[in-house]
């Protein structure tokens, strides 16, 4: 089971975790869990597609990862390396990402439009910076994530 991205309180960056129950004789015996930084997901899954405009988002509209090119296109500075831009303070809700990393709250009108259209269909056209782009989305099995490809 994958959890929503959250802020690591000791400074590792934005993270997701995965946990899996282990049963013995039909009883819960243990939970196996691991934390993964969003920076690691970006490096492992997206780094080989340097020129591509790719976004990984979960069904709650949180951006799990995106290529630097996509972050630049939508002017999402928090997604550059998924690190904090300001020190954490005790009032921070660690389960609330910056608004620009949440597709339904972002300041980017184009990202909000992208999210609305993704809820309706997997393939469509979207105008970004006065250019018509093709958008395709595929669900990533075993997660609640989708990989979104924007083709200029």
C-alpha positions in Angstrom: 0.0 0.0 0.0 1.5 3.4 -1.1 0.8 6.4 1.1 0.4 10.1 0.1 3.6 12.2 -0.2 4.6 13.9 3.0 7.4 16.0 4.4 10.2 14.2 6.2 10.8 16.0 9.5 14.5 15.3 9.7 15.3 17.0 6.4 15.4 14.2 3.8 12.8 16.0 1.6 9.4 15.0 0.4 8.7 11.3 0.7 6.2 8.5 0.2 6.1 5.2 2.0 5.0 1.8 1.1 3.9 -0.8 3.6 2.8 -4.4 3.2 1.1 -6.6 5.7 2.6 -10.0 6.5 0.2 -12.7 7.7 0.9 -16.0 9.5 -2.0 -18.4 10.0 -4.5 -15.7 8.9 -3.2 -13.3 11.6 -1.3 -10.1 11.1 2.3 -10.9 12.1 4.2 -7.9 10.9 4.2 -4.8 8.6 7.1 -4.3 6.2 7.5 -0.7 5.3 10.0 1.6 3.6 10.3 5.4 3.0 11.3 6.6 -0.4 12.2 10.2 -1.2 10.5 11.8 -4.2 14.0 12.8 -5.3 14.9 9.1 -5.5 11.7 8.3 -7.5 12.6 11.1 -9.9 16.2 9.8 -10.2 15.3 6.2 -10.6 12.2 6.5 -12.8 12.5 9.7 -14.8 16.1 10.7 -15.1 16.7 8.8 -18.3 14.0 10.8 -20.0 15.8 14.1 -19.7 14.0 15.9 -22.6 10.5 14.5 -21.9 7.7 16.2 -20.2 6.6 13.6 -17.6 4.5 13.8 -14.4 3.7 11.1 -11.9 0.6 12.0 -9.9 -1.5 10.0 -7.5 -5.3 9.8 -7.5 -5.5 12.4 -4.8 -3.8 14.9 -7.3 -0.5 15.0 -5.5 2.6 15.2 -7.8 4.8 12.3 -6.8 7.5 13.2 -9.3 8.0 15.2 -12.5 10.9 15.7 -14.9 12.8 19.0 -14.6 11.5 19.9 -18.0 7.9 19.5 -16.9 8.6 21.5 -13.7 10.1 24.3 -15.8 7.2 24.3 -18.2 4.7 24.7 -15.4 7.0 26.9 -13.3 6.9 24.5 -10.3 10.1 25.3 -8.4 9.4 22.8 -5.6 9.7 20.0 -8.1 13.2 20.7 -9.2 14.8 18.3 -6.7 11.8 17.8 -4.3 13.7 19.5 -1.4 12.3 22.1 1.0 12.7 25.6 -0.1 12.4 26.9 3.5 13.3 25.3 6.8 10.5 23.5 8.5 8.9 25.0 11.6 6.8 23.3 14.3 3.5 24.6 12.8 4.1 22.8 9.5 1.6 20.0 8.7 4.0 17.3 7.3 1.1 15.7 5.4 0.4 18.8 3.4 2.6 19.4 0.4 3.2 22.9 -1.0 0.1 23.9 -3.1 2.1 23.8 -6.3 2.7 20.1 -5.8 -1.0 19.4 -5.6 -2.7 19.5 -9.0 -6.1 20.8 -7.7 -4.5 23.6 -5.6 -1.6 24.7 -7.9 -1.3 28.3 -9.1 -0.7 26.9 -12.6 -3.9 27.2 -14.6 -2.6 24.7 -17.1 -1.9 22.1 -14.4 -5.4 22.5 -13.0 -6.8 22.0 -16.5 -4.6 19.0 -17.0 -5.9 17.4 -13.8 -9.6 18.1 -14.7 -9.2 16.5 -18.1 -7.3 13.5 -16.6 -10.3 12.7 -14.5 -12.4 12.4 -17.7 -10.0 10.7 -20.1 -6.5 9.3 -20.6 -5.7 11.1 -23.9 -6.5 14.7 -24.9 -5.0 18.0 -26.1 -4.2 20.9 -23.9 -2.9 24.4 -24.6 0.2 25.3 -22.6 2.0 28.6 -23.2 -0.1 29.2 -26.3 1.0 25.8 -27.8 -1.2 22.8 -28.5 0.1 19.7 -26.7 -0.9 16.1 -26.7 -1.4 14.6 -23.3 -1.5 10.8 -22.6 -1.8 9.1 -19.2 -1.3 5.5 -18.1 -2.0 3.9 -14.8 0.9 2.4 -13.0 -0.1 -1.0 -11.7 0.3 -1.7 -7.9 0.0 2.0 -7.1 -2.6 4.7 -7.3 -0.3 6.6 -9.6 -0.6 7.7 -13.2 2.3 8.6 -15.5 1.4 11.6 -17.7 3.3 12.3 -20.9 3.0 15.7 -22.5 4.1 15.9 -26.1 4.7 19.3 -27.6 
